[in-house]
Amino acid sequence: MSFSHQVSITGPSGAPPETAVIRFVALLPEGWHAEVGEFQGDLARLRITAPPGTTPSEATRMAADILSRPGLQGWRLTDH
């Protein structure tokens, strides 16, 4: 069974979260998927579906790794 994990990302003031989400989804590894939950100002919520056996910490590490790549600098995971 696949693993589902919710993440929230926030970015620099005025940066469009819609663009960040498009980039984030494009950088997910094969077998991973994301569904957009909502946008709120500079915040975006997504539900990541990962391959079976993925742990919450692995999903969080993957999300953090994606946010460190070019085009997503300044974006970070948040608890909102």
C-alpha positions in Angstrom: 0.0 0.0 0.0 1.3 3.5 -0.8 2.2 6.0 1.9 0.5 9.4 2.0 2.0 12.4 3.9 0.8 16.0 4.1 3.4 18.7 3.7 3.1 22.5 3.8 5.6 24.8 2.1 6.1 28.5 2.5 8.3 30.9 0.6 9.5 34.4 0.3 6.9 37.2 0.7 5.2 37.8 -2.6 6.5 34.6 -4.2 3.6 32.7 -5.9 3.1 29.3 -4.2 1.4 28.0 -7.4 4.7 28.2 -9.3 6.6 26.6 -6.4 4.1 23.7 -6.4 4.5 23.1 -10.1 8.3 23.0 -9.7 8.0 20.8 -6.6 5.7 18.2 -8.4 8.0 18.2 -11.4 11.0 17.2 -9.2 9.3 14.3 -7.4 11.0 11.0 -8.1 9.4 8.3 -10.1 6.7 6.6 -8.2 5.9 9.6 -6.1 2.9 11.8 -6.6 1.4 15.0 -5.1 -2.0 16.4 -4.9 -2.5 20.1 -4.1 -4.6 20.8 -1.0 -4.8 24.6 -0.8 -3.0 27.8 -1.2 -3.1 30.6 1.4 -0.9 33.6 0.8 2.7 32.3 0.5 1.7 28.9 1.8 0.8 25.7 -0.1 -0.4 22.4 1.3 0.2 19.2 -0.6 -0.5 15.5 0.0 2.5 13.4 -1.2 1.9 9.8 -2.1 5.1 7.7 -1.9 5.9 4.1 -2.7 5.0 1.4 -0.2 7.5 1.2 2.7 8.3 4.9 2.7 8.4 6.3 6.3 7.2 9.8 7.3 10.8 10.9 7.9 11.9 9.7 4.4 9.0 11.7 2.9 10.0 14.8 4.9 13.6 14.4 3.8 12.6 14.0 0.1 10.4 17.2 0.4 13.3 19.1 2.0 15.7 17.9 -0.7 13.4 19.0 -3.4 13.1 22.5 -1.8 16.9 22.8 -1.8 17.1 22.6 -5.6 17.4 25.5 -8.1 14.1 27.3 -8.6 12.9 26.6 -5.1 15.5 28.4 -3.0 13.8 30.3 -0.3 11.0 27.8 0.0 10.9 25.6 3.1 8.7 23.1 5.0 6.5 24.6 7.6 4.2 23.2 10.3 1.2 25.4 9.3 
